[in-house]
Amino acid sequence: MNDVTLPMPVPEGFKPLPVGGDFIAGNGPLYIRSVVQPDGSKVRHLGFRVEQRHTNPMGNCHGGMLATFADMMLPMLAHRQAPELRNQFLPTVSLQIDYLAPSPLGAWVQGEAQVLRTTRNLAFVQGLITADGVPALRVSGIFKIGKPFHPPAPPA
C-alpha cells in the first residue's frame, strides 16, 4: 500500500460539483474546472482524488470506480459542451473503456470530454482520463438523449 495522508488538496481552479442522486454523491466528491483557451473556447475538466475507499487490494483505484467516473464524466461534460444536451438526462447506451495505467491511492484523477456528434436521440462522446497527468483511461460512450431534468443549484 502507498503511504498517503488524506485528504490531499484539490488542484487549483477546481470547485466542488453538486450532483443529484445518492449513487453519484456516494462515489465523489467530484470537482469541476473550466479553462479558457486562447481562442476563447472553454475546456472543462472533471476530477476526484483517489481515496482508500476507491482502491483495490493493490492500492490502486478499482477499475469499477474508474468506469463509474467515466460514466459520470462523459455526460456531465457533454451537458456543458453542447447546448442541445444541456439539462437532458443522458442514460448510457454503450460505454467503451481502455485502461492504460493505474491510478494509485492519493492520485488526482481528471478527465475531459469531446462531443463528437448528436442526433435527435443519441449523443456520441469520447474522453481521456489521467491520473497525476499520466493517461489512465481512454473512454467513449453513446448516450440516449432523455427527458429534461433540473440539476442541483450551484453553491452560493
Order of alpha helices (4+ residues) and beta strands (2+ residues): beta-alpha-beta-beta-alpha-beta-beta-beta-beta
